[in-house]
Amino acid sequence: MPVDGPVPWKRAEHTGAKHDIYRRYLKRWFPILLAGSNAYPSATYAEGFAGPGVYSDGEPGSPIIAMQALLDEVSSEKPVVRFLFIDDDPRCVAMLKERFREVFPERPRPSETTPMKFVEGKCGEKLEPWLHRIEAWGQPILAVLDSWGNAPISYRLLRRLADNPASEVIVTFGPQSFIRFVSTLGEGADEVFGGDPSWREIETMSTGAAKRQHVLTCYRRTLERAGFQYLLDFELIDSRGESLYLVFGTNHPRGVQKMKDSLWEVDRVYGVGFRDPRDAQSEALFDLTDPQLAPLSRLLLEKIRLASPGGIRVHELREFALFETVFRQEHVIRALEPLRDRGAIVADTTGPLRIASRVKAE
Ligand SMILES: C[S@@+](CC[C@H](N)C(=O)[O-])C[C@H]1O[C@@H](n2cnc3c(N)ncnc32)[C@H](O)[C@@H]1O
């Protein structure tokens, strides 16, 4: 869907935070893959919804941020890094090329080791064949799929990416259009969920929060079914309460760890908070330095109640927090203490909880 209005447009509040997270993640992703002891000879950064590379007040778009992260972190010119940018608005494609020329007037890396392709067309039709044309398959790919939220991405592409070595996706997903138009959206909408129509159960749900949570759960399951073993999904909430939902899929636990570090390091200047989409009370965390851990306490209590009668170790709850919530492992003990204080859980140890402690529901 081409841009409905002028190009470039004004950067939304949470877009600044999202870019800060991308930047921090890419500054880790490029060196891990290309400069570490197990370095790959090449990798591909691909965007299916690239945008014009700039916002109306001059801030850089994600393609420029990605190139800068590579230049900042990988000094060797040897590894091949392919960049592929797709957008269906010709104005965006033209402006993005122009933007690269302006920001990097001298080619920062040789064209043989940094081939770049700008393609006009639909992500659903172009991304997969172009990844083939530029010989990206078989080496790591990071696919950034940042649509307006309707996620017109083929399930087949997600499966291929999940199956490709060391490949990851970041998808921007907006539940609102699915909720608003559920009765008129046809089979194409089921395709977004890999052909599974169960997202349509929202028609029988009475609250907006329940519908939102259900659609997000269905989308998360879509990435799981596609083959991504580890997912990190979260909502970024701006000061007006508008949310942007991002799902990150990887097959490497280190990917989740690094993405989570990037998330929690987000520059406080953006004033953006997070929300864990699984929290039934949809509580947003704005103070990231000293976060309010009540949503994590709720999620942990649910997990502990589902554990075997013998209880569950704090160590396992830390794994759960890392891989299945927006929180960090180090938040877990702090979130368990109030549960113990109010008698909702008991521990097999006295004194402060430790990683080896076992807890169970009362
Ligand atoms: C949210 S913007 C991308 C912003 C960019 N990733 C950034 O962070 O700077 C979404 C872009 O997707 C493009 N677009 C929308 N639907 C598309 C489709 N089906 N295929 C390719 N591009 C599409 C729009 O023209 C727009 O430029």
The ligand as an SDF file (V2000), in Angstrom:
LIG
                    3D

 27 29  0  0  0  0  0  0  0  0999 V2000
    6.3030    2.0570    8.3060 C   0  0  0  0  0  0  0  0  0  0  0  0
    6.9310    2.5370    6.7430 S   0  0  0  0  0  0  0  0  0  0  0  0
    8.5770    1.9550    6.7830 C   0  0  0  0  0  0  0  0  0  0  0  0
    9.5050    2.7950    7.5990 C   0  0  0  0  0  0  0  0  0  0  0  0
   10.9460    2.3400    7.6030 C   0  0  0  0  0  0  0  0  0  0  0  0
   11.0950    0.9110    7.8370 N   0  0  0  0  0  0  0  0  0  0  0  0
   11.7090    3.0830    8.6880 C   0  0  0  0  0  0  0  0  0  0  0  0
   11.6650    2.6360    9.8510 O   0  0  0  0  0  0  0  0  0  0  0  0
   12.3440    4.0880    8.3980 O   0  0  0  0  0  0  0  0  0  0  0  0
    6.1560    1.4200    5.6980 C   0  0  0  0  0  0  0  0  0  0  0  0
    6.5820    1.4910    4.2320 C   0  0  0  0  0  0  0  0  0  0  0  0
    6.0450    0.3390    3.5740 O   0  0  0  0  0  0  0  0  0  0  0  0
    5.6480    0.6960    2.2700 C   0  0  0  0  0  0  0  0  0  0  0  0
    4.6510   -0.3570    1.9150 N   0  0  0  0  0  0  0  0  0  0  0  0
    3.3830   -0.4970    2.3450 C   0  0  0  0  0  0  0  0  0  0  0  0
    2.8450   -1.6380    1.8810 N   0  0  0  0  0  0  0  0  0  0  0  0
    3.8180   -2.2650    1.1620 C   0  0  0  0  0  0  0  0  0  0  0  0
    3.9060   -3.5190    0.4830 C   0  0  0  0  0  0  0  0  0  0  0  0
    2.8670   -4.3590    0.4330 N   0  0  0  0  0  0  0  0  0  0  0  0
    5.0840   -3.8590   -0.0850 N   0  0  0  0  0  0  0  0  0  0  0  0
    6.1590   -3.0140   -0.0410 C   0  0  0  0  0  0  0  0  0  0  0  0
    6.1180   -1.8090    0.5770 N   0  0  0  0  0  0  0  0  0  0  0  0
    4.9670   -1.4430    1.1810 C   0  0  0  0  0  0  0  0  0  0  0  0
    5.1620    2.0970    2.3630 C   0  0  0  0  0  0  0  0  0  0  0  0
    5.3070    2.7560    1.1190 O   0  0  0  0  0  0  0  0  0  0  0  0
    6.0880    2.6860    3.4420 C   0  0  0  0  0  0  0  0  0  0  0  0
    7.1760    3.3360    2.8520 O   0  0  0  0  0  0  0  0  0  0  0  0
  1  2  1  0
  2  3  1  0
  2 10  1  0
  3  4  1  0
  4  5  1  0
  5  6  1  0
  5  7  1  0
  7  8  2  0
  7  9  1  0
 10 11  1  0
 11 12  1  0
 11 26  1  0
 12 13  1  0
 13 14  1  0
 13 24  1  0
 14 15  1  0
 14 23  1  0
 15 16  2  0
 16 17  1  0
 17 18  1  0
 17 23  2  0
 18 19  1  0
 18 20  2  0
 20 21  1  0
 21 22  2  0
 22 23  1  0
 24 25  1  0
 24 26  1  0
 26 27  1  0
M  CHG  2   2   1   9  -1
M  END
$$$$
